[in-house]
């Protein structure tokens, strides 16, 4: 998304996020957003987007057909047997 918009901060410190930006980020009315300052920029995202990003990063280390959930359950069952 190469769109850029200028807006103003109002007297309460509020900024309106344009609808095209909200739509692109999947932000709905009432959603909680996560704000972060990175490289002198304000970044806005949602917790769901952060989870999706983490899942994509983790997938690159998992072989196709493997289930991390199944592996974790197997490890927990083995640990329970040893207790």
C-alpha positions as a LaTeX table, in Angstrom:
\begin{tabular}{lrrr}
\hline
Residue & $x$ (\AA) & $y$ (\AA) & $z$ (\AA) \\
\hline
Unk1 & 0.00 & 0.00 & 0.00 \\
Unk2 & 1.69 & 3.17 & $-1.16$ \\
Unk3 & $-1.12$ & 5.50 & $-0.14$ \\
Unk4 & $-0.22$ & 8.51 & 1.96 \\
Unk5 & $-2.57$ & 10.95 & 3.69 \\
Unk6 & $-1.97$ & 14.07 & 5.72 \\
Unk7 & $-4.16$ & 14.72 & 8.73 \\
Unk8 & $-4.07$ & 16.89 & 11.83 \\
Unk9 & $-3.96$ & 16.06 & 15.50 \\
Unk10 & $-6.94$ & 17.66 & 17.26 \\
Unk11 & $-6.88$ & 19.39 & 20.64 \\
Unk12 & $-7.50$ & 16.08 & 22.42 \\
Unk13 & $-4.52$ & 14.44 & 20.72 \\
Unk14 & $-6.75$ & 12.40 & 18.41 \\
Unk15 & $-6.00$ & 11.47 & 14.83 \\
Unk16 & $-8.56$ & 10.06 & 12.41 \\
Unk17 & $-7.40$ & 6.91 & 10.59 \\
Unk18 & $-8.82$ & 7.13 & 7.04 \\
Unk19 & $-11.29$ & 4.39 & 6.13 \\
Unk20 & $-9.04$ & 3.03 & 3.35 \\
Unk21 & $-6.25$ & 2.52 & 5.90 \\
Unk22 & $-8.62$ & 0.89 & 8.42 \\
Unk23 & $-9.95$ & $-1.40$ & 5.72 \\
Unk24 & $-6.44$ & $-2.38$ & 4.59 \\
Unk25 & $-5.49$ & $-3.22$ & 8.19 \\
Unk26 & $-8.80$ & $-4.92$ & 9.01 \\
Unk27 & $-9.57$ & $-2.42$ & 11.77 \\
Unk28 & $-13.25$ & $-2.28$ & 12.73 \\
Unk29 & $-15.12$ & 0.13 & 14.99 \\
Unk30 & $-14.33$ & $-0.71$ & 18.60 \\
Unk31 & $-11.19$ & $-2.71$ & 17.79 \\
Unk32 & $-8.18$ & $-2.28$ & 20.03 \\
Unk33 & $-5.06$ & $-1.11$ & 18.18 \\
Unk34 & $-1.41$ & $-1.43$ & 19.14 \\
Unk35 & 0.77 & 1.68 & 18.79 \\
Unk36 & 4.55 & 1.46 & 18.62 \\
Unk37 & 7.30 & 3.96 & 17.93 \\
Unk38 & 9.92 & 2.48 & 15.61 \\
Unk39 & 12.64 & 4.38 & 13.75 \\
Unk40 & 11.04 & 7.70 & 14.76 \\
Unk41 & 7.73 & 6.62 & 13.22 \\
Unk42 & 4.39 & 5.75 & 14.77 \\
Unk43 & 3.22 & 2.29 & 13.75 \\
Unk44 & $-0.38$ & 1.20 & 14.19 \\
Unk45 & $-1.56$ & $-2.40$ & 13.96 \\
Unk46 & $-3.92$ & $-4.82$ & 15.67 \\
Unk47 & $-3.14$ & $-7.68$ & 18.01 \\
Unk48 & $-4.60$ & $-10.09$ & 15.43 \\
Unk49 & $-2.16$ & $-8.80$ & 12.78 \\
Unk50 & 0.74 & $-9.26$ & 15.21 \\
Unk51 & $-0.33$ & $-12.86$ & 15.84 \\
Unk52 & $-0.60$ & $-13.51$ & 12.09 \\
Unk53 & 2.90 & $-12.07$ & 11.55 \\
Unk54 & 4.32 & $-14.28$ & 14.31 \\
Unk55 & 2.61 & $-17.34$ & 12.81 \\
Unk56 & 4.10 & $-16.59$ & 9.35 \\
Unk57 & 7.56 & $-16.25$ & 10.89 \\
Unk58 & 7.20 & $-19.50$ & 12.83 \\
Unk59 & 5.99 & $-21.42$ & 9.76 \\
Unk60 & 9.33 & $-20.96$ & 8.02 \\
Unk61 & 10.93 & $-23.17$ & 10.66 \\
Unk62 & 8.30 & $-25.95$ & 10.56 \\
Unk63 & 8.48 & $-28.70$ & 7.96 \\
Unk64 & 5.33 & $-29.06$ & 5.83 \\
Unk65 & 3.00 & $-31.67$ & 7.29 \\
Unk66 & 4.33 & $-31.23$ & 10.86 \\
Unk67 & 1.99 & $-30.01$ & 13.55 \\
Unk68 & 3.51 & $-28.03$ & 16.41 \\
Unk69 & 0.39 & $-28.72$ & 18.45 \\
Unk70 & 0.79 & $-32.49$ & 17.99 \\
Unk71 & 4.48 & $-32.26$ & 18.89 \\
Unk72 & 3.71 & $-30.26$ & 22.03 \\
Unk73 & 1.00 & $-32.69$ & 23.10 \\
Unk74 & 3.32 & $-35.65$ & 22.59 \\
Unk75 & 6.04 & $-33.94$ & 24.64 \\
Unk76 & 3.57 & $-33.15$ & 27.44 \\
Unk77 & 2.29 & $-36.73$ & 27.49 \\
Unk78 & 5.84 & $-38.06$ & 27.76 \\
Unk79 & 6.61 & $-35.64$ & 30.58 \\
Unk80 & 3.42 & $-36.68$ & 32.40 \\
Unk81 & 4.45 & $-40.35$ & 32.18 \\
Unk82 & 7.77 & $-39.54$ & 33.84 \\
Unk83 & 6.12 & $-37.75$ & 36.78 \\
\hline
\end{tabular}
